[in-house]
Amino acid sequence: MRSNYTAKMAASNGGGMEVDAAASPSVMASGVTGSVSVALHPLVILNISDHWIRLRSQEGRIIQVIGALIGKQEGRNIEVMNSFELLFHTAEDRIQIDKEYYYTKEEQFKQVFKDMEFLGWYTTGGLPDQSDIHIHKQVCEIIESPLFLKLNPMTKHTDLPVSVYESVIDIINGEATMLFAELPYTLATEEAERIGVDHVARMTSTGTGENSTVAEHLIAQHSAIKMLHSRVKLILEYVKAVEAGETPTHDALLQCPTLILAPLVKFHLTTRSCVRRTLSVTGYLY
C-alpha cells in the first residue's frame, strides 16, 4: 500500500504518533500538493448513489452511508474501480465501523476481483468534518494512508458532486493533527460504463424526465409491437372466419400473414442479439 510523503507528514496507520483531530475546528489542510494521481470509474459513483437512494427510500429520511473503495495501484497512480457497502453503528454520537463485516467482505471481493485491493472508504454529505476524521482513523487501522471519497447528493451545482481526499499530519498549536488534503482526479471509463452513465445522466440531469436513447428506442419498439399485435389479431380473426365459412376467401388478405411473418424472423434475430449485448452490459455494471 502507498506511502504519503507530502510537505506535511503522512498519516500513519495508528501505530505511530498520536493524532489529535479535535485540536483544530477545520479538518482541511491548505497548501498541500497531492501525493498520488487518482482515476475514478463512474461505476463507483453509481454504486454510491444507489446505496444512498436505496437507504433513503427505506428509512424515509436523508441518511449517511459508508462503504469501501477497491481498485488498483501502481506506484503513485491509483485507479478506483469498484466499491461495496460497509456496516456501522453509532456509539456516543460517533460512528464505529463493523470491522468483522469488512474482513468478511474483503475475503469475498478478493475471490472475485483478485487483482484489486482495498484503497479507502466513501461516505455522503457536505464538506469533511471531525466525524469523517474519526472514521478515517478507523480505516487507517486497516490500511496505511487510505483514500477518502465524499459524495454530496444534495448539492444543486452542475459539477460532479464528488471530492477525493488523502490524510496528512500537521502540527497545530504544538499538537499533531490529522487533516484532509483534497486530491484532483480524472474519470476513467470503459464502454459498458459509458452506456450506463449516458442512460442515467440523460434521465436525471435536466429533471424533466427526458428519456435516454435506450428508453426512446424501447418506447418506439413498444408502440410498434402494440400496433402489430392489433393487426395480427385482426388477421387471425379473419382466418378463423374463413375456416368457419363465415367469410368468403380473399387471396390478397391471405397473403398478409406471410408478408408479416417474413420480416419478423429477421427482427427476432436482431432483437436477440441486442438483448445479449444489453445483458452483457448489465452484468458488468452490477
KEZAGU-450077 format. One record per residue: x, z, y of N, C-alpha, C in turn. Coordinates in steps of 0.02 Angstrom, whole numbers, plus 32768, in hexadecimal, padded with zeros to 4 digits. Atoms other than C-alpha are relative to their C-alpha. Example, Ala and Ser with C-alpha at 12.3 -4.5 7.8 and 13.67 -1.06 7.14 Angstrom:
R 802D 8000 7FC5 8267 8186 7F1F 802D 8000 803C $
R 7FD6 7FFD 7FC5 82AC 8165 7FCB 7FD9 8025 8037 $
% end
This chain:
R 802A 8000 7FC5 8000 8000 8000 802C 8000 803D $
R 7FD8 800D 7FC5 8038 7FDB 80AF 8016 8040 8023 $
R 7FE9 7FCB 7FD5 809B 804A 8124 7FF8 7FE8 8048 $
R 800F 8012 7FBC 8075 804E 81DE 8035 801C 802E $
R 7FCB 7FE9 7FD4 810D 8056 8251 7FF3 7FE4 8046 $
R 800D 8014 7FBB 80C4 8043 82FF 8028 802D 802E $
R 7FDD 7FD6 7FCF 8108 808D 83A0 7FE8 8047 7FF9 $
R 801A 7FBE 8012 8097 811F 8376 8009 8006 7FB5 $
R 7FEF 7FF7 8046 80C7 8167 82CE 7FC3 7FF6 7FD4 $
R 8038 8011 802C 805B 812C 823D 7FE2 803E 7FE1 $
R 8022 7FC8 8020 7FDA 819E 81EF 8016 8005 7FB8 $
R 7FEC 7FF6 8046 8011 81EA 814A 7FC2 800A 7FD6 $
R 8039 7FF9 802D 7FA4 8204 80B2 7FEC 8049 7FF7 $
R 8015 7FBA 8004 7F91 82BE 80D2 8037 802B 7FE4 $
R 7FCC 7FD8 801D 8031 82F4 807F 8035 8014 8032 $
R 7FCD 7FF1 7FCF 8094 82FD 811F 7FE7 802D 8036 $
R 800F 7FD7 7FC7 8073 833B 81CE 7FB5 800E 8005 $
R 8046 7FED 7FF6 7FD2 8398 81F5 7FE4 7FDC 803D $
R 801F 8026 7FCA 7F5C 8333 8262 7FC8 8027 801F $
R 8035 7FDC 7FDD 7EEF 8382 82E6 7FD7 7FCF 8028 $
R 8029 8034 7FE0 7E66 8306 8310 7FD8 801B 803A $
R 802A 7FE3 7FCC 7E0C 8381 8382 8026 800B 8041 $
R 7FD7 7FF2 7FC6 7E9B 8389 83FF 7FEE 7FD4 803A $
R 8010 802F 7FCB 7E58 82F5 8461 7FB8 7FE9 7FFA $
R 8045 8017 8004 7DA6 82C1 848F 7FFB 7FB6 7FEE $
R 8000 8047 8010 7DD7 820A 8478 8025 7FF5 7FBE $
R 7FE0 800D 803F 7E03 81C3 83CF 8022 7FBC 8000 $
R 7FE2 8042 7FFB 7E46 811C 840E 8045 8004 801F $
R 7FBC 8003 7FE6 7F00 80FE 8425 8005 7FC5 8031 $
R 7FF8 8035 7FCF 7F36 8096 84BA 8047 7FE6 7FFD $
R 7FBE 801E 7FFE 7FC7 801D 84C7 8022 7FFA 7FBC $
R 7FE3 8005 8043 7FDF 8010 840B 7FF3 7FBA 7FE4 $
R 8006 8042 801E 8001 7F68 83BA 7FF3 8007 7FB6 $
R 8010 7FFC 8047 7FB5 7F4C 830F 803B 7FF0 7FD4 $
R 7FC6 800A 802D 802F 7F55 827F 7FF2 7FCE 7FC9 $
R 8011 802E 8035 7FD1 7EDE 820C 7FD3 7FC9 801A $
R 802D 8038 7FF0 7F72 7E39 8210 7FC6 8003 7FCF $
R 803C 7FF7 802A 7EBF 7E44 81CF 7FD6 7FC1 7FFF $
R 802F 8037 800A 7E55 7DB7 8188 7FC2 801C 7FDF $
R 803E 7FE2 8018 7D9F 7DE9 816E 7FD1 7FCA 7FE6 $
R 802F 802F 801D 7D29 7D8D 80F9 7FB8 8012 8015 $
R 8046 7FF2 7FEC 7C72 7D7B 8132 7FD8 8024 7FCA $
R 8023 7FDD 8036 7C3B 7DBA 8088 8000 804B 800B $
R 7FFC 7FB8 7FF2 7C75 7E68 80BD 7FCB 8013 8034 $
R 8030 7FF1 7FCB 7C0A 7E61 815A 7FB9 7FFC 7FE4 $
R 8042 8007 801F 7B74 7E25 80F5 7FF0 803C 7FD4 $
R 8009 7FC6 802B 7B8D 7EB3 8078 7FEE 803E 8029 $
R 800C 7FC5 7FD7 7B94 7F37 8101 7FBB 7FFC 8021 $
R 8041 800A 7FE1 7AFC 7EEF 815A 7FC8 800D 7FCE $
R 8032 7FF5 8035 7A9A 7EED 80B7 7FFB 804A 7FEF $
R 7FFE 7FB8 800F 7AD0 7FA1 8093 7FD9 8027 8034 $
R 8020 7FDB 7FCA 7A95 7FDE 813D 7FB5 7FF1 8004 $
R 8047 8013 7FFC 79F1 7F7C 8140 7FD8 801D 7FC6 $
R 8023 7FE6 803B 79C3 7FB3 8090 7FF2 804B 8007 $
R 800A 7FB8 7FF9 79DE 806C 80B3 7FD2 8011 803A $
R 802D 7FF4 7FC7 7988 8062 815B 7FB8 7FF4 7FEB $
R 8044 800E 8018 78F1 8015 8105 7FE7 8037 7FD3 $
R 8013 7FCB 802F 78F1 809B 807E 7FF2 8042 8024 $
R 8006 7FC0 7FDD 7908 812D 80F7 7FCF 7FFE 803A $
R 802D 8006 7FC7 789C 80E9 8183 801F 8015 8042 $
R 7FDD 7FEC 7FC3 791F 8114 8205 8047 7FE4 7FFF $
R 7FBB 8017 7FFC 79CC 80E1 8242 802D 8031 7FDB $
R 7FD7 7FD5 8029 7A4C 8125 81C8 8047 7FE4 7FFB $
R 7FBB 8015 8007 7B09 8120 81BA 8010 7FF0 7FB7 $
R 7FEB 8011 8044 7B53 80CA 8122 804C 8000 7FFD $
R 7FB7 7FFD 800B 7C02 80D8 80D9 8010 7FDA 7FC0 $
R 7FEB 8026 803B 7C5F 8068 805F 804A 7FF3 8000 $
R 7FB9 800F 8009 7D07 802B 8022 800D 7FB7 800B $
R 7FE9 8045 7FF5 7D66 7F8E 8051 8034 7FEF 7FCB $
R 7FCE 8015 8031 7DC6 7F2D 7FCD 8017 7FB9 8010 $
R 7FE4 8042 7FF2 7E34 7E94 7FD3 8048 7FFB 7FEA $
R 7FBB 800C 8012 7EE8 7E5C 7FCF 802E 800E 803B $
R 7FCE 7FF6 7FCC 7F86 7E85 802E 8042 7FE3 7FEA $
R 7FBD 801B 800A 8029 7E27 803B 8029 800F 803E $
R 7FD9 7FEC 7FC6 80A4 7E7B 80AF 7FD3 801A 8037 $
R 8027 7FEB 7FC6 8054 7E8B 815A 7FBC 7FDC 8004 $
R 803E 8026 8000 7FC4 7E16 812E 7FCD 801F 7FD1 $
R 8034 7FE0 8027 7F23 7E67 80F3 7FC1 7FD4 8001 $
R 803D 8029 8006 7E8B 7E07 80B3 7FC9 802C 7FE3 $
R 8038 7FD7 8016 7DEA 7E6D 80A9 7FCB 7FD1 7FE3 $
R 8027 8033 8023 7D83 7E0F 8028 7FBD 8018 7FE7 $
R 803F 7FE7 801D 7CFA 7E81 7FE6 7FF9 804A 8011 $
R 800C 7FB9 7FF2 7CB1 7F2F 7FEF 7FCF 801C 7FCD $
R 8033 7FDF 8028 7C4A 7FAE 7F91 7FEC 8041 8022 $
R 801C 7FC5 7FDE 7BDF 8042 7FC4 801F 8040 7FE4 $
R 7FE7 7FBE 8013 7C19 80F7 7FBF 7FC9 8034 800A $
R 802E 7FC8 7FF8 7BB6 8196 7FA7 8021 8037 802A $
R 7FE5 7FC8 7FD9 7BCA 822A 801C 7FC9 8033 800B $
R 8030 7FCD 7FEE 7B76 82CC 804E 8017 8022 8040 $
R 7FF0 7FDF 7FC1 7B71 8332 80ED 8003 804C 7FF6 $
R 7FF7 7FB8 8004 7BB4 83E4 80F3 8018 8019 8044 $
R 7FF1 7FE5 7FBE 7BB4 8446 8196 8009 7FC8 8034 $
R 8002 8039 7FD1 7B8D 83A6 81F7 803D 7FD3 7FF9 $
R 7FC7 802C 800C 7C26 8350 81AC 7FF6 7FDA 7FBF $
R 8009 802B 803B 7C24 82BF 8133 803A 800A 7FCF $
R 7FCF 7FF9 8036 7C7D 82D8 808D 7FF5 7FC7 7FCF $
R 8004 8037 8030 7CA2 8240 8022 8001 8019 7FB9 $
R 8001 7FF0 8047 7C79 824C 7F69 803A 7FDA 7FDF $
R 7FC4 8021 801A 7D28 8227 7F26 7FF9 7FEF 7FB6 $
R 800A 8010 8047 7CF4 822F 7E70 7FDB 7FBE 7FF8 $
R 8025 803F 8001 7C78 81A4 7E91 802F 7FC6 8012 $
R 7FD1 8036 7FEC 7D01 8140 7EE9 802C 7FED 7FC5 $
R 7FD2 8010 8036 7D79 814F 7E56 7FDC 7FDC 7FC7 $
R 8027 8024 8033 7CEF 8117 7DDF 7FF6 7FB7 8014 $
R 8009 8045 7FE7 7CCA 807F 7E4B 8043 7FDA 8001 $
R 7FBE 8020 7FFF 7D85 805D 7E5B 8010 7FE2 7FBB $
R 7FF3 8019 8044 7D95 804C 7D9E 7FD5 7FC2 7FF2 $
R 802D 8038 800C 7D00 7FD8 7D9B 8015 7FC1 8025 $
R 7FEF 803D 7FDB 7D38 7F63 7E25 8043 7FE4 7FEA $
R 7FBF 8019 8018 7DE8 7F58 7DDE 7FF8 7FD8 7FBF $
R 800D 8027 803C 7D9E 7F18 7D3C 7FE7 7FBA 8011 $
R 801C 8040 7FEB 7D45 7E8C 7D9A 802F 7FDB 802F $
R 7FD3 801D 7FCF 7DBC 7E6F 7E2C 8046 801C 7FF5 $
R 7FBF 7FE4 8013 7E64 7E8E 7DDB 8036 7FF5 8034 $
R 7FCD 800F 7FCE 7EC6 7E40 7E6A 7FF2 8020 8044 $
R 8011 7FDF 7FC1 7E73 7EAA 7EF1 8011 804A 7FFE $
R 7FF0 7FB9 7FFB 7E9C 7F58 7F30 7FD6 8020 8037 $
R 8024 7FD9 7FCD 7E4A 7FE0 7F98 8027 7FFD 8041 $
R 7FDE 8009 7FC0 7E73 7FBE 804F 7FEA 8031 8035 $
R 8019 7FD3 7FCC 7E09 8039 80B1 7FB6 800C 7FF8 $
R 8046 7FEE 8003 7D58 8065 80DE 7FDA 7FE3 803B $
R 802A 8018 7FCA 7CC5 8031 814A 7FC8 8031 800E $
R 803C 7FDB 7FEF 7C36 8082 81A5 7FDB 7FDA 8037 $
R 8028 8020 7FCC 7BB1 8057 8226 7FF9 8030 803B $
R 8008 7FD8 7FC4 7B97 8093 82D8 8022 7FE1 803C $
R 7FE1 8018 7FC2 7BDD 8084 8387 804B 8008 7FFE $
R 7FB7 7FF8 7FFC 7C8D 80AB 83C1 8017 8038 7FD1 $
R 7FE6 7FCC 802C 7CFC 8114 834D 7FFE 8044 8023 $
R 8001 7FBC 7FE5 7CED 81D0 8364 8022 8030 7FD0 $
R 7FDE 7FCE 8029 7D2B 8273 831A 7FE7 8002 7FB8 $
R 801A 8001 8045 7CB9 8264 8283 8022 7FCA 7FD7 $
R 7FDC 8036 8023 7D10 81C0 8257 8047 8016 7FEF $
R 7FBD 7FE5 800E 7DB9 8217 8265 7FFD 802E 7FC3 $
R 8007 7FD2 8038 7D7B 829C 81EC 7FFA 7FDA 7FBE $
R 8007 8028 803C 7D46 8218 816D 8041 7FDB 7FF0 $
R 7FC2 8027 8009 7DE5 81B3 8188 8035 802B 7FDE $
R 7FCF 7FD4 801F 7E4F 824A 815A 7FF3 8008 7FB5 $
R 8010 7FFC 8047 7DF2 8256 80B5 8017 7FC2 7FDB $
R 7FEB 803F 801F 7E15 819F 8091 804C 7FFE 7FFC $
R 7FB6 7FFE 8001 7ECD 81BE 80BD 801A 8027 7FC4 $
R 7FEC 7FDB 803C 7ED2 8234 8028 7FFE 7FD4 7FC2 $
R 8005 802F 8038 7EA9 81A0 7FB7 8036 7FCB 8005 $
R 7FCD 8033 7FF6 7F1A 811A 8002 8023 800E 8043 $
R 7FDA 7FF8 7FC3 7F9E 8116 8089 7FEA 7FCB 8033 $
R 8010 802C 7FC8 7F6E 80CA 8132 7FC7 7FD0 7FF1 $
R 8039 802D 800E 7EC0 8087 8108 7FE7 7FDD 803F $
R 8024 8021 7FC9 7E63 800B 8174 7FBD 8022 800A $
R 8041 7FE5 7FF0 7DC5 8042 81CB 7FD8 7FC9 8024 $
R 802B 8034 7FE3 7D39 7FC5 81EF 7FBF 8020 8016 $
R 8040 7FE4 7FE7 7CA3 7FF1 825B 7FD4 7FC7 8019 $
R 8032 8032 7FED 7C08 7F85 826E 7FC9 8022 8028 $
R 8036 7FE5 7FD6 7B8B 7FA6 82F9 7FC2 7FD5 7FFA $
R 803B 802A 800C 7AE2 7F65 82BD 7FCE 8001 8039 $
R 8030 7FF9 7FCA 7A89 7F9A 835D 8016 7FDE 8040 $
R 7FE8 801F 7FC3 7AF2 7F3B 83DB 7FD5 7FC3 8013 $
R 8026 803A 7FE9 7A9D 7EB7 8446 802E 7FC8 8018 $
R 7FD1 8034 7FEC 7B3C 7E55 846A 7FFF 7FC7 7FCD $
R 7FFF 803A 802C 7B51 7DA8 8422 8040 7FFC 7FD8 $
R 7FC2 7FFF 8026 7C02 7DCA 83E7 7FF5 8022 7FBD $
R 8004 7FE0 8041 7C1F 7DFD 8333 800A 804C 8008 $
R 7FFC 7FB7 7FF4 7BFD 7EBB 8333 802B 8025 7FCD $
R 7FD3 7FE3 8032 7C90 7EE4 82C3 8043 800E 801F $
R 7FBE 7FED 7FE8 7D30 7F40 82EE 8028 801C 7FC6 $
R 7FD3 7FE9 8035 7DC6 7F65 827E 8036 802B 8020 $
R 7FCF 7FD1 7FE4 7E3D 7FF7 829A 8032 8016 7FCA $
R 7FD1 7FDC 802A 7ED7 8049 8252 800D 8043 8023 $
R 7FF3 7FBE 7FE3 7F0A 80FE 826D 8049 8007 8013 $
R 7FBC 7FF0 7FE9 7FA2 8138 82CE 8001 8049 8012 $
R 7FF7 7FBB 7FEC 7FE9 81E2 82FA 8020 8002 8045 $
R 7FE4 7FF9 7FBD 8005 820E 83B0 8007 804B 800E $
R 7FF6 7FBB 7FEC 8045 82AF 83FD 7FDA 800B 8041 $
R 8029 7FF1 7FC6 7FC2 82F2 8475 8000 804B 800B $
R 7FFB 7FB9 7FF0 7FDD 8399 84CC 8029 8026 7FCC $
R 7FD3 7FE0 8031 8067 83BE 8450 7FE5 8002 7FBA $
R 801E 7FFF 8042 7FF5 83A1 83BB 7FFE 7FBA 7FE3 $
R 8005 8041 8022 7FFB 8315 833B 7FB6 7FF0 7FF5 $
R 8047 8012 8000 7F55 82BB 834B 7FF6 7FBA 7FE2 $
R 8010 8041 801C 7F0C 822F 82E3 7FD2 7FDA 802F $
R 8027 802C 7FD6 7EC8 819E 834A 7FF6 7FBD 7FDD $
R 800B 8043 801A 7E84 80F1 8327 801C 7FCC 8030 $
R 7FE8 803A 7FD9 7ED8 8051 8362 7FDB 7FC3 7FE7 $
R 8028 803A 8015 7E6B 7FB6 8362 802E 7FC6 7FED $
R 7FDA 8038 8019 7EAB 7F21 8300 7FDA 7FBF 800C $
R 8021 8042 7FFD 7E86 7E6A 8325 7FF7 7FE6 7FB9 $
R 800C 801C 8043 7E3E 7E0B 8291 7FE6 7FB9 8007 $
R 801B 8044 8003 7E10 7D5B 825F 7FCF 7FFD 7FC6 $
R 802F 800A 8036 7D82 7D1E 81F2 801B 7FCD 7FCF $
R 7FE8 802C 8036 7DB6 7CD1 814C 7FC4 7FF0 7FD4 $
R 803C 8013 8025 7D2C 7C6E 80F7 8010 7FCD 7FCA $
R 7FFF 8032 8034 7D15 7C0D 8057 7FBD 7FDC 8002 $
R 803B 802B 7FFC 7C91 7B87 8039 7FC0 8026 7FF1 $
R 803D 7FDB 8013 7C15 7BFB 7FE2 7FEC 8030 8037 $
R 800F 7FD1 7FCA 7C22 7C7A 806F 7FE4 7FDB 803C $
R 8018 8026 7FC6 7C0A 7BF5 80F4 7FB7 7FED 7FF8 $
R 8046 8012 800C 7B67 7BBE 80A3 7FD3 803D 800B $
R 8028 7FC3 7FF8 7B26 7C71 809A 7FFC 8017 8047 $
R 7FFE 7FEA 7FBB 7B5B 7C9D 814A 7FD7 7FD2 802C $
R 8028 8030 7FD9 7B0E 7BFE 8191 7FB6 800E 7FF8 $
R 8046 7FF2 800D 7A69 7C28 813F 7FE9 803F 8024 $
R 8013 7FC0 7FE0 7A67 7CDD 817D 8003 7FFB 804B $
R 7FF7 8004 7FB8 7AA8 7CB7 822B 7FC8 7FD8 8021 $
R 8032 802B 7FE1 7A2C 7C2B 824E 7FBA 801D 7FF9 $
R 8041 7FE0 8007 799C 7C96 820F 7FF7 803A 8031 $
R 8005 7FC1 7FDB 79C7 7D2E 827B 801E 7FFE 8045 $
R 7FDB 7FFC 7FC1 7A36 7D02 830F 7FD4 7FFA 803D $
R 802B 800A 7FC6 79AC 7CC7 8384 7FC6 8030 8002 $
R 8038 7FD3 8002 792A 7D43 834B 7FBD 7FDD 8005 $
R 803E 8026 7FFA 78A8 7CB9 8350 7FE4 7FE9 7FBE $
R 8016 8015 8041 7899 7C9F 8296 8012 7FB9 7FF0 $
R 7FEB 8046 800D 78EE 7BF6 829E 801C 7FFA 7FBA $
R 7FEC 8008 8045 790A 7BB5 81EF 8045 7FE1 7FFB $
R 7FC0 801F 800E 79B3 7B89 81A6 7FF4 7FBC 7FE1 $
R 8006 8042 8020 79D8 7ADE 815D 7FE3 8006 7FBA $
R 8019 7FF6 8044 79B8 7B22 80AF 7FB5 800E 8001 $
R 8047 7FEF 7FFD 790F 7B6D 80E1 7FD6 7FC3 8013 $
R 8025 803C 7FEB 78D9 7ACD 8138 7FF8 7FCF 7FC6 $
R 8002 802D 8039 7905 7A68 809D 7FCD 8019 7FCC $
R 802E 7FE4 8031 78A2 7ADE 802C 7FB7 7FF9 8018 $
R 8044 8008 7FE5 780A 7AD9 80A0 7FE7 7FB8 7FF8 $
R 8012 8047 8008 780B 7A1B 809D 7FF1 7FF1 7FB7 $
R 800C 800B 8047 7818 7A1C 7FE0 7FBD 801E 7FEA $
R 803E 7FDF 8013 7788 7A97 7FD2 7FC3 7FD6 8016 $
R 8037 8029 7FE7 7717 7A29 803D 7FF8 7FC1 7FD6 $
R 8003 803D 8028 7744 798E 7FD8 7FE4 800E 7FBB $
R 8018 7FEF 8043 7726 79E5 7F32 7FB6 8011 8001 $
R 8046 7FEE 7FFA 7680 7A2A 7F6E 7FD4 7FC1 8004 $
R 8025 803F 7FFA 7647 797B 7F9F 8000 7FDA 7FBD $
R 7FFB 8022 8041 7687 7933 7EFA 7FD0 801F 7FCE $
R 802C 7FDD 802E 7627 79B8 7E9A 7FB7 7FEA 8009 $
R 8046 8014 7FF3 7583 7988 7EEF 7FF4 7FB9 7FE8 $
R 8008 8046 8015 75A1 78CE 7ECB 7FFE 7FFB 7FB4 $
R 7FFE 8001 8049 75CE 78EB 7E14 7FBF 801C 7FE3 $
R 803F 7FE2 8017 7535 795A 7DFF 7FC7 7FCE 8006 $
R 8034 8032 7FF6 74C8 78CF 7E45 8004 7FC9 7FCC $
R 7FF5 8035 8033 7515 784C 7DCF 7FEB 801A 7FBC $
R 8012 7FE3 8041 7500 78C2 7D3B 7FB4 8002 7FF7 $
R 8049 7FFE 8004 7448 78D8 7D62 7FE4 7FB9 7FF4 $
R 8017 8046 800A 7435 7819 7D6B 800C 7FEA 7FB8 $
R 7FF1 8014 8045 748C 77FE 7CC3 7FD0 8021 7FCF $
R 8030 7FDD 802C 741D 7882 7C71 7FBB 7FE0 8005 $
R 8042 801F 7FF6 7384 782E 7CBC 7FFD 7FBC 7FDC $
R 7FFD 8040 8023 73BD 7784 7C76 7FF9 800B 7FB5 $
R 8003 7FF1 8048 73D8 77D0 7BC9 7FB9 8014 7FEB $
R 8044 7FEA 8011 732B 781D 7BCF 7FCC 7FCA 800C $
R 802F 8036 7FF3 72DE 7777 7C01 7FD5 800A 803E $
R 8027 7FF2 7FC4 72A1 77BF 7CA5 8011 7FD2 803A $
R 7FE8 802B 7FCA 7307 7747 7D11 801D 7FC1 7FE2 $
R 7FE4 803E 801B 7334 7690 7CF6 804C 7FFE 8008 $
R 7FB7 8006 7FFE 73EA 7662 7CD3 8016 7FD5 803B $
R 7FE4 8025 7FC7 7452 762A 7D68 804B 7FFC 7FF4 $
R 7FBA 8008 8013 74FC 75E1 7D38 8030 8019 8035 $
R 7FD2 7FEB 7FCA 754D 7602 7DE2 8006 804C 8003 $
R 7FFE 7FB7 7FFE 751C 76B9 7DDE 8025 801D 7FC4 $
R 7FDE 7FE6 803C 755B 76CF 7D2C 804C 7FF8 8004 $
R 7FB8 8007 7FF6 7608 7696 7D66 801D 8038 802B $
R 7FE8 7FCB 7FD3 7611 7728 7DE1 8029 8036 7FDD $
R 7FD7 7FCD 8021 764D 77AA 7D62 8048 7FE9 7FF3 $
R 7FBC 801A 800C 76E1 773A 7D33 8028 7FFD 8040 $
R 7FDD 8006 7FC0 770D 771A 7DE9 8014 8045 801B $
R 7FF0 7FBD 7FE9 770A 77D5 7E0B 8036 8021 7FD5 $
R 7FD3 7FDD 802E 7768 7811 7D70 8047 7FE5 8002 $
R 7FBC 801D 8000 77FC 7799 7D7E 802D 8021 8034 $
R 7FD5 7FDE 7FCF 783F 77E2 7E23 8009 804A 7FF1 $
R 7FFB 7FB8 800E 781B 7892 7DE4 8039 8010 7FD1 $
R 7FC9 7FF5 802F 789A 787F 7D58 8042 8006 8027 $
R 7FC4 7FFE 7FD6 7921 7858 7DD8 8001 803F 802B $
R 8005 7FC4 7FD6 78E3 78E5 7E49 8011 803F 7FD8 $
R 7FF3 7FC6 802A 78EA 7960 7DB8 804B 800A 7FF5 $
R 7FB7 7FFC 800B 79A1 7937 7D95 8023 8018 803F $
R 7FE1 7FED 7FC1 79CF 7948 7E4D 7FF2 804A 800F $
R 8013 7FBA 7FF3 7971 79EE 7E5E 8026 802F 7FD3 $
R 7FDC 7FD5 802F 79C2 7A35 7DC2 8049 8009 8016 $
R 7FBB 7FFC 7FE7 7A6F 7A0D 7E09 8003 802D 803D $
R 8002 7FD7 7FC3 7A3F 7A5D 7EB1 7FF7 804A 7FEF $
R 800B 7FBB 8014 7A00 7AFB 7E5B 803F 801E 7FE3 $
R 7FC2 7FE7 801D 7AA1 7B0B 7DF8 8032 8013 8036 $
R 7FD2 7FF1 7FC9 7B07 7B02 7E99 7FEA 803E 8026 $
R 801A 7FC6 7FDC 7A96 7B81 7EEE 800D 8040 7FDA $
R 7FF4 7FC5 8029 7AA4 7BFB 7E5D 804A 8011 7FFF $
R 7FB8 7FF4 7FFD 7B61 7BE6 7E60 8013 8023 8040 $
R 7FF2 7FE1 7FBF 7B66 7C12 7F19 7FE5 8048 8001 $
R 801E 7FBD 8001 7AEF 7CA6 7F01 8028 802F 7FD5 $
R 7FD7 7FD6 802C 7B58 7CE8 7E71 8040 8015 8021 $
R 7FC2 7FEF 7FDD 7BF4 7CE1 7EDD 7FF4 8036 8035 $
R 800D 7FD3 7FC8 7BA3 7D3C 7F70 7FEE 8046 7FE8 $
R 8018 7FBF 8015 7B57 7DC7 7F08 8022 8019 7FC0 $
% end
